[in-house]
Every structure is written in C-alpha cells, then in structure tokens.
Amino acid sequence: MKKHPVLDFFINIWLHYRLKIRNLTLVKKTIVELTLLESCLLGALVFCFAVQLYFSLFIHLKLALIKVEELPAQASKPLSVIICARNEAENLTQYLPAVLQQNYPDFEVIVVNDRSWDQTREVLKGFVAQYKQLKVVTVAEGEKFIAGKKFAVTMGIKAASNEWLVFTDADCVPASENWLSGMQQPENDETAIVLGYSPYIRRRGLLNSLIRFETFFTAVNYLAFAIQGMPYMGVGRNMAYKKSLFFKNKGFAAHMHIPSGDDDLFVNAHATRHNTEIRLNRSTQVWSAPNTSFSAYLRQKKRHFGAGKFYKAKHKFILSVQIIFQFLFYALFIALLFFKPANYLAGGIFALSLIIRSFIYPRLLKRLNYPDLRWWFPFLDILLFIFLVFNGILSIFVKKVKWK
C-alpha cells in the first residue's frame, strides 16, 4: 500500500503529542504519589536551584558578556609598584625583572624586605645596582613588627613617591610588559580603586587544578559583583588604589590585629560602586606561582577565611547565602536519591542545573585564562565545594594563622 506523505505528517504529529501527553501524565502521577516529606525536600531543592540560578544568570553571566577594555593609548601619571617580600630570594630573582622592565615611562618599584633571613637582601642589592627605579625598604626583626604583612605594606606605601599605588607579590609575574599601562590611574579621577585579576600558573596534578579552579570562582565572584556596583574584595597580587585613600582612612588601623586582609578587607571597607573599576584585559593580568603542597594551600585558605569574617554585614550575608544554598542543593539532591519516585525529579533538576551552568562557567574559564579546565567543570565544581566545606569546618578549630 502506497504511503501518503501528508497523512504520514499528521500521524507523526499526533503520535508525538500523544507521547508528550503520556509523559506529562506520568509526571503528574509521580508528583501525586510523593509523600509530604518528599514534597518538602523536592520543594526545597527547587528553591535552592532558583537561588543558584540567580547568581549564575544575573551576576556571573554579566562578567562573561561584558566587553573587555582596551589598553590606554598612553601613560597618564607616574605610579609606584609595591611588593612585600619575606624570604623570597628565589622568586625575586625569577619574577622581579619583569616588573622592573615594564613599558611605562614613569614608575618606581618599592620592595619591602620584611625580616627575611635567606638571600633576599643580597638579591635586592644586586637589582638596585642595575635598576635605578628600584627602591628597597627593610623591616628589621623585633617585637614591634608582629603585625606581619600589613606593617610591611604600610612601610611600602609611606616610602612611595607617587599618588597611584599598584600592588603585587614577589611570586608574581606580569602577563605582559604593558601591565602597568592597564593598571595606571584611570582618567576618571573619582576612581580610587582598580581591581585586577591574577590567575595561577598551570602545573601538573589535581591540587593545581583545584587551586586554579578555586581562584577562578573567587575572581568570578568579586569581579562580577564589582560590575553590579557592589565591590567587596580584591586580591593583593594585582590591584591598585590611591595613596590618599589609604591615609584618609587610617590605613589598616581598623583591622591591624588580623593576620590577613591587607587586600580584601581594605577593599571591603572602602570600595563603592562609584570609586571602583575592574580590569579584564589579558595584558593587565598577573600570573602567580601556586602552592605545591596541600598543607600550604590549607594555611593560605585559612588566612583568607579568617578575613572574610570581618566583611561588611551585607557582603557576609550575600556570600553566606551563596555557599549555604549551594551546600543545601547538593545535600538535598543526595537525600532525594533515597526516595522513589522523587529521585527521578531530583535527577532532572540536578541535570538542568548542570546544563545551564555548563553554558556559563566554561565560557568564563576561557575568558579568565583557564581554558584547559572547561572540560573538567562538573567534577571540579563538586570537588571545590567539598573542599570549601572541609576548610570552613577546619577553620573553626584552627585559629592561629600567620603570614609566612
């Protein structure tokens, strides 16, 4: 019997929608069969999913879509680069020349030798003889200087000759010779803070991937919120601000007793939607040498975790909501796996979350110089969350932290 194409077309449409109606009926039947407990758990999972989508679609996605700024055509004003070093002879030998050789007409580099007992003093002495723009400030050993890095940073700022200060660390190297051109004082004089980005150098191993992925999410958060007009932190490996802003607000006086926070607590206290800008151009980035041991990485994260406790209340609330609802999303999903037929619905919500996030974060990974991590996103996302929970619990019991 000869088939009629028009008739076949309508038959296929009818079969298609019949199958959809049948599937919808099965879904409705599944929902009806849920117990009160299962319904509550599923409802909570959906709410956590909605909160998760808010941060992904309305905060982080804007960072993926924003246009990357061009480098200024020429230098504006002189600036001072400040680097604090404690037993950094090897890193200074390797990375300091890239800072001293920047393509910028008028700048000085101030390295604060903070009570080093390795060859830092000798290394810096050699660089001083070679580069006239290098200035060394030495912090001597003594009880007076127990405050650590914040005291060293303050000494460097006091020694600076210029109003615009650019900060980085001894284990960092600029991505290009035009780094300072991008981090220079903006034409808008109202801008007092510039937040840069500092990715970690790629190494072999799972620890390196975890460190880079955690750094990526930290950067996505603070850069995206700055775009939204709510800057809450920066990283001392790559940031800049006015010297007058520092002294007008009495420097680190409000949190001098806290071992960490010379970068993020200062930004948290003084950054506003009107005085803060971000830099995404790859030439303005600064690459950092990552920790190579898990214990060193844990010590670093404990310092950062301790500083976060002193953020402004609204910032702590938003960041707490983000991590708590992410935790609840995973916890509720795991719990629902033990309930049938609710586990099918939970699996669908989890898969939808993963699909949506996989369209956003791999794109951001490429933009922020971690393209190799795109294919590992789902695995690293879960692994990072487990680590953050573990580190948060550990920080409750381990109170004492120090800078090197």
Phi, psi and omega per residue, in radians:
M1 nan 2.306 -3.101
K2 -1.332 2.322 -3.136
K3 -1.422 2.481 3.101
H4 -1.715 2.083 -3.044
P5 -1.075 -0.679 -3.134
V6 -1.159 -0.764 3.134
L7 -1.112 -0.732 3.107
D8 -1.066 -0.652 3.140
F9 -1.055 -0.856 -3.126
F10 -1.220 -0.572 3.093
I11 -1.137 -0.714 3.124
N12 -1.128 -0.718 3.085
I13 -1.060 -0.776 -3.123
W14 -1.098 -0.761 3.139
L15 -1.135 -0.665 -3.141
H16 -1.085 -0.867 -3.109
Y17 -1.275 -0.497 3.059
R18 -1.114 -0.696 3.114
L19 -1.165 -0.693 3.117
K20 -1.103 -0.767 3.137
I21 -1.099 -0.678 3.126
R22 -1.126 -0.761 3.119
N23 -1.128 -0.690 3.109
L24 -1.104 -0.672 3.112
T25 -1.119 -0.697 3.117
L26 -1.128 -0.684 3.108
V27 -1.104 -0.805 3.122
K28 -1.071 -0.698 3.129
K29 -1.115 -0.684 3.131
T30 -1.110 -0.767 3.136
I31 -1.094 -0.722 3.141
V32 -1.099 -0.588 -3.074
E33 -1.366 -0.161 -3.113
L34 -1.203 2.477 3.048
T35 -1.357 3.007 3.126
L36 -1.083 -0.729 3.129
L37 -1.099 -0.800 -3.141
E38 -1.099 -0.696 3.131
S39 -1.121 -0.715 3.128
C40 -1.150 -0.775 3.127
L41 -1.098 -0.737 -3.133
L42 -1.173 -0.700 3.093
G43 -1.097 -0.708 3.104
A44 -1.141 -0.658 3.103
L45 -1.103 -0.747 3.122
V46 -1.099 -0.714 3.133
F47 -1.132 -0.754 3.094
C48 -1.098 -0.651 3.088
F49 -1.086 -0.715 3.128
A50 -1.136 -0.715 3.102
V51 -1.127 -0.744 3.105
Q52 -1.036 -0.757 3.131
L53 -1.145 -0.583 3.117
Y54 -1.035 -0.864 -3.136
F55 -1.154 -0.654 -3.101
S56 -1.257 -0.818 -3.008
L57 -1.529 -0.587 -3.024
F58 -1.826 -0.190 3.096
I59 -2.033 -1.113 -3.013
H60 -1.230 -0.617 -3.105
L61 -1.065 -0.557 -3.142
K62 -1.105 -0.545 3.095
L63 -1.197 -0.582 3.124
A64 -1.278 -0.458 -3.050
L65 -1.707 -0.338 -3.073
I66 -1.149 2.531 -3.137
K67 -1.311 2.328 3.115
V68 -1.292 2.298 -3.068
E69 -1.235 2.626 3.056
E70 -1.463 2.688 3.077
L71 -1.245 2.497 3.085
P72 -1.021 2.541 -3.098
A73 -1.199 -0.500 -3.113
Q74 -2.586 2.890 3.130
A75 -1.282 2.555 -3.113
S76 -1.692 -1.141 -3.064
K77 -2.400 2.842 3.080
P78 -1.145 2.701 -3.128
L79 -2.509 2.886 3.119
S80 -2.146 2.269 3.056
V81 -1.703 2.290 -3.108
I82 -2.082 2.215 3.140
I83 -2.260 2.216 3.052
C84 -1.757 2.318 -3.064
A85 -2.309 2.245 3.054
R86 -2.271 1.880 -3.087
N87 0.982 0.940 -3.065
E88 -2.073 0.552 -3.083
A89 -0.972 -0.811 -3.096
E90 -1.155 -0.808 -3.128
N91 -1.163 -0.694 3.122
L92 -1.102 -0.705 3.108
T93 -1.065 -0.672 -3.060
Q94 -1.442 -0.679 -2.944
Y95 -1.921 -0.457 -3.057
L96 -1.058 -0.648 3.128
P97 -0.968 -0.623 -3.139
A98 -1.151 -0.498 3.080
V99 -1.346 -0.752 -3.101
L100 -1.206 -0.391 -3.082
Q101 -1.777 0.444 3.140
Q102 -1.144 2.547 3.118
N103 -1.457 1.275 -3.121
Y104 -2.511 2.305 -2.960
P105 -1.224 -0.519 -3.015
D106 -2.490 1.692 3.110
F107 -2.669 2.741 3.034
E108 -2.201 2.693 3.105
V109 -2.090 2.140 3.136
I110 -1.934 2.043 3.075
V111 -1.869 2.138 3.128
V112 -1.689 1.946 3.098
N113 -1.454 1.747 -3.007
D114 -1.633 1.509 3.006
R115 1.002 0.677 -3.138
S116 -1.295 2.564 3.073
W117 -2.127 0.143 3.048
D118 -1.650 -2.581 -3.103
Q119 -1.602 0.303 -3.095
T120 -0.988 -0.774 -3.105
R121 -1.051 -0.787 -3.108
E122 -1.180 -0.708 3.120
V123 -1.069 -0.799 -3.131
L124 -1.159 -0.629 3.113
K125 -1.058 -0.668 3.105
G126 -1.173 -0.691 3.132
F127 -1.205 -0.643 3.134
V128 -1.055 -0.676 3.136
A129 -1.192 -0.388 -3.071
Q130 -1.707 -0.568 -3.046
Y131 -2.142 2.060 -3.099
K132 -1.272 -0.353 -3.116
Q133 -1.478 0.012 -3.140
L134 -1.611 2.301 3.081
K135 -2.192 2.317 -3.118
V136 -1.950 2.274 3.050
V137 -1.998 2.237 -3.087
T138 -1.886 2.220 3.039
V139 -1.758 2.064 -3.106
A140 -1.408 2.754 3.110
E141 -1.227 2.479 3.108
G142 2.877 2.787 -3.100
E143 -1.118 -0.423 -3.113
K144 -1.090 -0.403 -2.990
F145 -1.903 0.612 -3.118
I146 -1.277 -0.150 -3.077
A147 -1.247 -0.252 3.060
G148 1.378 -2.435 -2.954
K149 -1.069 -0.616 -3.105
K150 -1.074 -0.644 3.081
F151 -1.156 -0.727 3.127
A152 -1.101 -0.752 3.110
V153 -1.082 -0.758 3.126
T154 -1.050 -0.731 3.105
M155 -1.100 -0.682 3.108
G156 -1.147 -0.718 3.127
I157 -1.139 -0.717 3.121
K158 -1.106 -0.555 -3.119
A159 -1.437 -0.214 -3.090
A160 -1.202 2.414 -3.133
S161 -1.569 -0.285 -3.009
N162 -1.981 2.788 -3.121
E163 -1.289 -0.641 -3.071
W164 -1.642 2.154 -3.059
L165 -1.968 2.278 3.086
V166 -2.013 2.292 -3.042
F167 -1.991 2.465 2.972
T168 -2.675 -3.116 -3.112
D169 -2.010 2.901 -3.086
A170 -1.188 -0.430 -3.135
D171 -1.696 0.481 -3.104
C172 -2.100 2.625 3.101
V173 -2.353 2.261 3.124
P174 -1.058 2.555 -3.137
A175 -1.221 -0.395 3.141
S176 -2.711 2.994 3.092
E177 -1.323 -0.078 3.128
N178 -1.794 0.278 -3.137
W179 -0.972 -0.840 -3.089
L180 -1.186 -0.510 3.084
S181 -1.084 -0.649 3.131
G182 -1.387 -0.478 -3.088
M183 -1.714 0.105 -3.139
Q184 -1.183 2.957 -3.131
Q185 -1.081 2.200 -3.140
P186 -1.141 2.780 3.118
E187 -1.112 -0.580 3.083
N188 -1.259 1.876 -3.045
D189 -1.174 -0.293 3.114
E190 -1.205 -0.435 3.126
T191 -1.226 2.115 -3.111
A192 -1.999 -0.230 -3.105
I193 -2.379 2.355 3.027
V194 -2.165 2.192 -3.131
L195 -1.784 2.092 3.095
G196 -1.757 -3.054 -3.111
Y197 -2.201 2.438 -3.100
S198 -2.344 1.670 3.085
P199 -1.341 2.818 3.089
Y200 -1.652 2.587 3.138
I201 -1.182 2.431 -3.113
R202 -1.311 2.283 3.029
R203 -2.274 3.048 3.078
R204 -1.380 2.653 2.997
G205 1.908 2.754 -3.119
L206 -1.189 -0.652 -3.129
L207 -1.050 -0.750 3.132
N208 -1.104 -0.711 3.111
S209 -1.113 -0.708 3.125
L210 -1.148 -0.757 3.135
I211 -1.073 -0.805 -3.119
R212 -1.169 -0.655 3.141
F213 -1.198 -0.697 3.098
E214 -1.131 -0.719 3.090
T215 -1.097 -0.675 3.109
F216 -1.049 -0.853 -3.103
F217 -1.199 -0.603 3.050
T218 -1.068 -0.786 -3.138
A219 -1.155 -0.755 3.112
V220 -0.992 -0.734 -3.109
N221 -1.150 -0.973 -3.023
Y222 -1.254 -0.552 3.095
L223 -1.261 -0.728 -3.136
A224 -1.165 -0.722 3.120
F225 -1.195 -0.554 3.062
A226 -1.130 -0.683 3.071
I227 -1.077 -0.635 3.135
Q228 -1.292 -0.085 -3.126
G229 1.551 0.345 3.117
M230 -2.332 1.146 3.110
P231 -1.156 2.345 -3.085
Y232 -2.266 -0.192 3.100
M233 -2.884 2.924 3.005
G234 -2.575 3.040 3.116
V235 -2.046 2.348 -3.070
G236 -1.177 -0.165 3.097
R237 -1.262 -0.363 -3.122
N238 -2.847 1.559 3.087
M239 -2.752 2.940 -3.116
A240 -2.627 2.611 3.018
Y241 -2.790 3.000 -3.098
K242 -1.380 2.461 3.075
K243 -1.095 -0.651 3.141
S244 -1.148 -0.570 3.088
L245 -1.117 -0.696 -3.136
F246 -1.094 -0.893 -3.070
F247 -1.339 -0.525 3.084
K248 -1.061 -0.597 -3.119
N249 -1.784 0.328 3.064
K250 1.061 0.600 3.028
G251 0.991 -2.227 -3.118
F252 -1.698 0.312 -3.025
A253 -0.973 -0.637 -3.067
A254 -1.220 -0.396 -3.100
H255 -2.447 0.599 -3.141
M256 -1.131 -0.437 -3.093
H257 -1.370 -0.150 -3.118
I258 -1.640 2.232 -3.070
P259 -1.046 -0.605 -3.117
S260 -1.901 3.135 3.033
G261 1.744 0.209 3.095
D262 -1.132 -0.343 3.114
D263 -1.873 -1.069 -3.016
D264 -1.240 -0.637 3.131
L265 -1.223 -0.610 3.092
F266 -1.141 -0.790 3.107
V267 -1.123 -0.752 -3.122
N268 -1.038 -0.621 -3.088
A269 -1.385 -0.542 -2.930
H270 -2.138 -0.142 3.130
A271 -1.411 2.444 3.081
T272 -2.327 3.020 3.110
R273 -1.141 -0.371 -3.060
H274 -1.662 -0.431 -3.030
N275 -1.927 0.195 -3.041
T276 -2.202 2.381 3.038
E277 -2.252 2.824 3.085
I278 -2.072 2.817 3.080
R279 -2.235 2.205 -3.129
L280 -2.025 -0.289 -3.102
N281 -0.937 2.346 -3.070
R282 -1.071 -0.470 3.117
S283 -1.246 -0.331 -3.120
T284 -1.663 0.070 -3.123
Q285 -1.514 2.768 3.127
V286 -2.221 2.127 3.135
W287 -1.468 2.464 -3.104
S288 -2.118 2.604 3.062
A289 -1.413 2.134 -3.084
P290 -1.408 2.847 3.014
N291 -1.112 2.577 -3.130
T292 -1.916 -0.050 3.085
S293 -2.225 2.591 -3.105
F294 -1.156 -0.619 -3.126
S295 -1.153 -0.715 3.105
A296 -1.143 -0.666 3.106
Y297 -1.145 -0.697 3.100
L298 -1.091 -0.727 3.117
R299 -1.093 -0.712 3.111
Q300 -1.092 -0.765 -3.100
K301 -1.238 -0.515 3.088
K302 -1.158 -0.657 3.078
R303 -1.092 -0.782 -3.129
H304 -1.149 -0.704 -3.131
F305 -1.109 -0.673 3.139
G306 -1.140 -0.639 3.132
A307 -1.194 -0.604 -3.106
G308 -1.060 -0.423 -3.139
K309 -1.157 -0.317 -3.061
F310 -1.869 0.262 3.045
Y311 -1.183 2.868 3.031
K312 -1.029 2.642 -3.045
A313 -1.001 -0.740 -3.102
K314 -1.167 -0.600 3.116
H315 -1.234 -0.744 3.100
K316 -1.086 -0.670 3.141
F317 -1.109 -0.856 -3.094
I318 -1.136 -0.768 3.136
L319 -1.180 -0.607 3.090
S320 -1.174 -0.729 3.097
V321 -1.037 -0.745 -3.112
Q322 -1.053 -0.868 -3.073
I323 -1.325 -0.639 -3.117
I324 -1.155 -0.790 -3.112
F325 -1.267 -0.468 3.022
Q326 -1.186 -0.725 3.083
F327 -1.086 -0.808 -3.136
L328 -1.112 -0.618 3.124
F329 -1.039 -0.848 3.132
Y330 -1.186 -0.727 -3.114
A331 -1.116 -0.776 3.134
L332 -1.165 -0.669 3.113
F333 -1.082 -0.799 3.124
I334 -1.096 -0.729 3.136
A335 -1.093 -0.720 -3.096
L336 -1.243 -0.300 3.097
L337 -1.126 -0.347 -3.119
F338 -1.587 0.036 -3.135
F339 -2.049 2.196 3.024
K340 -1.900 2.407 0.120
P341 -1.654 0.216 -3.088
A342 -1.119 -0.424 -3.101
N343 -1.106 -0.525 3.108
Y344 -1.161 -0.761 3.122
L345 -1.160 -0.727 3.116
A346 -1.089 -0.721 3.104
G347 -1.078 -0.673 3.115
G348 -1.140 -0.727 3.125
I349 -1.159 -0.748 3.120
F350 -1.090 -0.748 3.128
A351 -1.116 -0.708 3.126
L352 -1.112 -0.732 3.099
S353 -1.047 -0.786 -3.112
L354 -1.137 -0.688 -3.139
I355 -1.132 -0.824 -3.124
I356 -1.102 -0.811 -3.121
R357 -1.168 -0.514 3.137
S358 -1.266 -0.249 3.051
F359 -1.526 -0.324 -3.052
I360 -1.769 -0.956 -2.962
Y361 -1.294 -0.627 3.015
P362 -1.048 -0.592 3.073
R363 -1.146 -0.708 3.103
L364 -1.211 -0.624 3.096
L365 -1.056 -0.686 3.103
K366 -1.185 -0.733 -3.127
R367 -1.132 -0.627 -3.081
L368 -1.708 0.453 2.954
N369 1.238 0.466 3.033
Y370 -2.168 0.916 -3.057
P371 -1.113 -0.488 -3.113
D372 -1.191 -0.342 -3.111
L373 -1.525 -0.102 -3.087
R374 -1.024 -0.703 -3.051
W375 -1.322 -0.260 -3.130
W376 -1.825 0.196 -3.029
F377 -0.935 -0.936 -3.088
P378 -1.017 -0.743 -3.108
F379 -1.174 -0.819 -3.112
L380 -1.186 -0.535 3.106
D381 -1.075 -0.786 3.124
I382 -1.237 -0.739 -3.134
L383 -1.102 -0.714 3.120
L384 -1.106 -0.727 -3.135
F385 -1.088 -0.757 3.107
I386 -1.049 -0.740 3.141
F387 -1.132 -0.752 -3.119
L388 -1.095 -0.698 3.094
V389 -1.133 -0.777 3.124
F390 -1.070 -0.785 -3.121
N391 -1.166 -0.646 3.102
G392 -1.109 -0.733 3.112
I393 -1.164 -0.741 -3.122
L394 -1.118 -0.635 -3.108
S395 -1.178 -0.388 3.105
I396 -1.170 -0.616 -3.052
F397 -1.677 -0.410 3.141
V398 -1.846 1.856 -3.017
K399 -1.654 -0.631 -2.983
K400 -1.435 2.099 3.057
V401 -2.327 2.734 3.123
K402 -2.606 2.841 3.069
W403 -1.567 1.807 3.094
K404 0.918 nan nan
